[in-house]
Amino acid sequence: MAGSGALLRQCPLLLPQNREGTAYEGFVTAQGRDFHIRILLPMDFQLKNARIECSWHLKKILHGYRHILKQRLHSCPDLASFMVELKTILEIALKNTQDLHISRPPEYYSGLVRDLEILGWNTVAYVDTGLATIKLKAEDSCGRQHLITLKLNAKYPTEPPDCLVDFPVQFAISWMPQNSLIDIYNQFLAALESLKEFWDAMDEIDGKTWVLEPENPTRGATTRRIAIGNNVSVNIEVDPRHPNTLPECYFLGADHVVNPLRIKLNNNMHLWDPEISLLQNLKDLLEIDFPSRAVLEKSDFAKDCGICYAYRLDGATPDQVCDDPRCGQPFHQACLYEWLQGLPSSRQSFNVIFGECPYCNKVRKSNEKE
């Protein structure tokens, strides 16, 4: 697997268990302590579909951080990067676990209660009995609901709390010992408004097109796979800081369908207008109307794989399509690769395999990892 050297440097006690590099087992180290962990990756190495198994002790320590771990799985480009994030989160969790056993002065509690009263109890979504974990809710100027989770250690307010948010960018707070929860909350509100245009753009896409992936996008998700037609879609990666600029676009589908779309995108790039919405720009550049949610159902685009006869396989959807216009059968990448590997007539060059389509016998190729 790519990045195995970086993974070994970060976690020398985490070792591969198979030749494919889809299973790792060993230990992750934090604060001088080793914790047993096992990581199982799907055949396409998509981290968002990875399964993490760990000891009950580690599971207990990371219990309150499951949301942020899931978010990091979706955003990290490879396993080595995720392990860096995991070790950082584990360090924070261990520190906070130790802090729970440290007695806090009465001023700690009275100060927090005062701050919560000033903010208003209607902003409090959750608070634990020890006032160590607090969840505050807010509504942005467009009425979207958001949460911020604050984990306070015993050195608060000398040290700031750890802040967990569902953002597409890092949320770094400015903090001084005389600051309070009110200052954090105001910075949270300002950050919400700074991301308004990004969420406006994504909400329009989610509301007016058929989004195939992700199935239930979080506020931090920057990608959308949008249906264009039967077995044809475009995957876009939007810059949350500059949502009105041209996003990265990757087309999925048969070559005879996606090649004209690529040509239109390249020829019309100069027409991109930052004054109009991202969705309208995509329509103008591609010279298409995306299928309407009011007219068509998602099942019109969500076609099952022609090999395993399922739509989802380890979280992945069929994204490989036969190039023959008379066939156009979709497949999961992992299914097609395995199918072609089993054919005596197939030939392989590095990680690309060439063989016949199971339905029409047209020669096509599949990558082990794309």
C-alpha positions, 0 to 999 in steps of 0.5 A, spaced: 500 500 500 502 507 498 505 510 504 507 504 508 514 507 509 510 513 512 506 509 516 511 505 519 515 511 521 508 513 525 506 507 528 512 502 528 508 497 532 502 497 527 504 491 522 500 489 515 497 482 516 496 480 508 500 482 502 494 486 499 495 491 505 488 491 507 489 489 514 493 492 519 494 489 527 498 491 532 499 497 537 498 505 537 502 508 542 500 515 546 503 518 553 508 512 553 502 507 553 501 501 548 494 500 545 492 494 541 488 496 535 486 492 528 484 496 522 481 493 516 481 497 509 476 495 503 479 493 497 479 500 494 483 503 500 477 508 501 478 510 509 471 512 510 469 505 509 475 502 514 473 498 520 477 499 526 477 494 532 480 496 538 481 493 546 475 495 550 480 500 554 482 504 548 474 504 546 472 507 552 478 512 552 475 514 545 468 513 546 467 521 546 471 522 540 467 517 535 464 523 531 471 526 530 474 520 528 469 518 523 470 525 520 478 524 520 477 517 516 473 521 511 478 527 510 485 523 511 488 521 504 491 515 507 492 511 513 499 514 515 495 521 515 489 518 519 494 514 524 497 521 526 490 524 527 488 518 531 495 519 536 493 526 537 486 525 539 488 519 543 493 524 547 487 529 548 483 523 550 488 521 555 489 527 558 482 529 559 481 522 562 486 524 567 484 530 568 477 527 570 480 525 577 483 532 579 479 536 583 477 542 581 476 549 585 469 551 586 471 557 582 471 553 576 464 551 577 461 557 578 465 561 572 462 555 568 455 556 570 455 564 570 458 563 562 452 558 561 447 563 564 450 569 560 449 565 553 442 562 555 441 555 557 437 555 550 444 554 547 446 548 551 445 542 548 448 537 553 452 538 559 455 532 563 455 532 571 462 534 572 461 540 567 467 537 563 464 536 557 459 541 554 455 541 547 453 548 545 448 549 539 447 555 534 443 557 528 447 560 522 443 566 519 440 561 514 437 557 519 442 551 519 443 548 526 450 547 528 453 544 534 460 545 538 463 540 543 467 543 548 472 538 553 475 542 558 481 540 562 483 541 569 487 547 567 481 551 564 481 557 563 489 557 563 488 552 557 483 552 552 478 547 552 478 542 546 473 544 541 470 539 536 466 541 530 463 539 524 467 543 519 470 542 512 476 546 515 480 547 521 477 551 527 482 554 531 480 558 537 484 564 539 485 564 547 487 567 553 487 565 560 482 571 561 477 568 556 471 564 557 466 560 554 462 566 551 469 568 547 469 561 544 462 561 542 462 568 539 468 565 535 464 559 533 458 564 530 463 568 526 466 561 523 459 559 521 458 566 517 465 565 514 462 558 511 455 561 509 457 561 502 460 554 502 454 551 505 449 555 501 452 552 495 452 545 498 445 545 500 443 547 493 446 541 490 443 537 495 436 540 494 436 540 487 440 534 484 441 527 486 447 526 490 449 519 489 455 520 494 456 521 500 449 518 502 448 522 508 453 528 507 456 531 514 457 539 514 464 537 513 463 534 507 467 537 501 465 532 495 459 530 492 457 525 486 452 528 482 448 524 477 448 526 470 444 520 467 443 513 467 450 510 470 453 517 468 455 522 474 460 527 476 464 527 482 466 535 485 471 537 490 469 544 493 474 549 496 470 551 502 474 557 503 473 559 496 466 555 494 464 560 488 471 558 484 471 552 479 471 545 483 475 539 481 471 535 477 472 527 476 467 524 471 464 517 472 461 513 466 462 510 459 468 514 455 463 515 449 458 519 454 464 522 459 469 524 454 464 530 451 463 532 458 470 533 459 471 537 452 465 542 454 468 543 461 475 544 458 472 549 452 467 553 457 472 554 463 472 561 461 465 562 462 465 561 470 462 566 473 463 567 481 457 572 481 452 566 480 451 559 484 456 553 483 450 549 481 448 554 475 455 555 473 456 547 472 450 547 468 452 552 464 459 549 463 457 542 461 451 545 457 446 540 461 440 540 466 442 535 472 436 530 473 431 534 477 429 531 484 421 533 482 421 528 476 426 522 477 427 518 483 434 516 486 433 509 484 433 511 476 440 512 477 442 507 483 443 501 478 446 495 482 453 492 480 452 487 474 457 482 478 454 482 485 447 484 484 448 489 490 448 497 490 453 498 496 459 494 497 463 495 503 460 502 502 462 503 495 457 504 489 458 502 482 462 507 479 465 503 473 461 502 467 462 498 460 464 503 454 459 499 449 453 504 448 449 498 447 451 495 454 453 500 459 452 495 465 455 498 471 460 495 476 463 496 483 471 497 482 473 491 486 468 486 483 470 488 476 477 487 478 476 480 481 472 478 475 477 480 470 483 477 474 479 470 474 479 470 466 484 466 463 484 471 457 485 477 461 492 481 461 495 485 466 500 491 466 502 493 473 496 494 477 491 495 471 488 489 468 484 488 461 479 483 460 472 482 457 466 485 460 461 480 463 455 482 459 458 484 452 465 481 452 468 488 450 475 489 452 475 493 458 480 495 463 480 496 471 485 499 476 486 495 482 486 502 486 484 508 483 
